Amino acid sequence: MFRRWALLLLAVTALLSVQFIPAFAQDAAPVPEILTLPDEIAGGRPVTITVSEMPSADQPEARATWEATAQRFMDRYPNVTISGSELQYDPAAFTALIAGNQLPTLFRAYFTEPSKFIAQGAAADLTPYFEAAGVADVFNPAILSVMSQDGHVYAIPKDAYALGLAYNIPMLQAAGYDAPPATWDELVEMAVALTDRDNNIAGFAFINDGSGATGWHFTNIAYGFGATPQDIIRDNGDGTYTAAFGEGAAVEALEFIQALRWEHDVLPGATLDWGSISEALVSGRVAMVIYAGDQFNWDYTQFPDADLTQFGYAAAPAGPNGRITLSGGNLWMVSGFATPDEQEAAAYFQLWRQFDPVEMQTAIEVTTEAVGMPTLPMYVGEYQEQFAAFRAPYNKLPVENYAPFNDAVTGGEVTIQTEPSPNVQDYYTEMGVIISEILSVDGVDVPTRLAEAAQEFQAFVLDR
Amino acid sequence: MNAPYALDTEQATTAKKHRQPIKLSSLRAALPRQLTAYLFLLPALLLFALFAWLPILSSIQMSFQNVQLGGTPTWAGLDNFELMLRDPVFGTAWKNSLEFASWSLLLGYFVPVVIAILVREMRHGKAFFRIVYFLPTVVPAAVSVIIWRFIYDPDGGVLNELLAQFGIARQLWLQDVALAKPALVVVMTWAGFGTTALIYLASLQDVSQELFEAAELDGATPFQRIIHISLPHLYPVMSLMFVLQVIAVVQVFTEPFLLTNGGPGRETLTPAMNIYNRAFIRMDMGYASAWSVSMILVLLVFSLIYRYVNSKLMANTD
């Protein structure tokens, strides 16, 4: 009896060892395993899918990795053919793709987009695949709700972030600060001390190019001042919506920005977009910036010579209701215009490359991207713990510098709020214009101007 | 306005004879002879129809509809136009267009004329300068925008650093309401003057060298040669280029889109940019089409002026 048990134990141990050899070889926690895949996709019928975000030819290593991944899936399911597309998500370009029925079968988009795609029938219902693959319960329900409608899930979350504050540690130390600002008032005081016009250094910056990204960063400040998504665009509960950002915390936040520009003069003169704000931070032209945690990946990949240990990341400063911040992220959608066979192949391809233990192991070993970004936990429970433990040994970023953010988020100190809805990109664009005006014209009457903008938004967007 | 080479009245009369109305019967008789020519034209006509005329017609149709991408358009009558006239952006964008046109005429209109005349007057290195002045034209707009971003950067940009040498305070070139438009017009002029200068230069090549030599023998200074020979010769082309420049500026999109995003505020927002925003950011295709129709109407007026000026010019040339 003992020998039979011993043999069984040995066999199980051997099996586990084979499974986890790569993991143990890296001195890492085991790769979490949860995925259930079908033996056959699309009933074995030939099916071809197009997948966006294939790395471009000027990144040969990343491209080869991507193609090898696709090939492994095609080897596993010989009836599936994967055709890569270098197309990156862009709301304007995808509008034309929807109109022309040219959507890739599987494509990345933002957390803000599902409702738009669902309304146009451009996003496939992925609920059956979530359930069959056994991943329905591992995702953070708050994240999954962003891409769900009437109990159906229309996208697979890729990553999630909360906006926070990135800062240049040596600059802060040189000015006598050993910690990032805890409140917005403190931020102003520190920004004044950090601004050095003679050397073209601004104490504080947010995306200020007047685009939708400016509205996105502004909304984070408005949340900090106590606004909720309902205070931006109010759902009347009868299918109609009211532009509510013409009053309350949004006005206070905009007046705050006006003071940063005209009273304290701590903002950069140059217009900074998503990419150039990173460049400004990394090159020491700004001391503190509103930042999404996943943007450290951009720093890591685009500025390989930059010393990223100089930069810290904290949760957004506290306003009257504490630390409140805006969250967002990326997800994968499957085209609603694709055939059922194509939808099935696309959904399983994404679930497989996201959850298959061998794929996870391979991906993290060969990735040229940053690991260790201060983002939001994507999963819940035991799976999240295993997932975090598995990735930890591969960290490429100075994660200890992000403790102020990670500790605040995991410690429940930060209230995470989703983006306003619907028409959020339109609202961001509208706010981008207003902020650009506030920053360039002294003495704008903020309450009046914002009320006008809200009326305009109501007439030209929400009531259309 | 008359160019010296257009004084041959006999030729002008012959040209008028040529413009007699063409009879249908002679057209029918000529068709078999010209069939090959029409066949050669066919691919270009089809491409034009597909990529220019059809979208224009669709856009006019959509301007009277509510268009949901992926859905069926519904008839909206004049709603889109009524909304457009109520839109505060309508006045702002067209006012900006007008200001852009004024600035471009003020800052950019004479640059190619001066360059062409100077190159024409050069004794040596003519070919070299022709290439040098044309070079910015071959730089892609996206690249030139990056270069100009460095030049205009308020924090340590080339222009501000240069001005600082003379004790002039830093300027927010693209963020200042007063400076943004002329700053963009400088970029447009830089990118476009090479082609226009070549057109003027080609026109100047038509002037008989003997005329310049005779003037020189009569003791005319270079300045007098320019005033009495080069400039009068260029007037007809200049009037044509004037209209073409206005037409081009009314449609301006790339520079404000890439450099200022229409800002500060809506200071550099143009009708073309707004059409793009409404169509592809807000996905309000019907409304964007109403704007497009308004733009078609404006461009139509300028095109008619262009045709009038052109026909005058051709008459003079004949």
Interface residues (C-beta under 8 A of the other chain):
Chain A: P91 A92 A93 T95 A96 I98 A99 K116 Q120 G121 A122 N200 A202 D209 G210 S211 G212 P268 G269 A270 T271 R285 N423 Q425 D426 T429 G432 V433 I434 S436 E437 L439 S440 V441 E456 A459 F460 V461 R464
Chain B: Q68 L69 G70 G71 L83 R86 D87 P88 D153 P154 D155 G156 G157 R170 L172 L174 Q175 D176 V177 T260 N261 G262 G263 P264 G265 R266 E267 Y276 N277 A279 F280 I281 R282 M283 D284 Y287
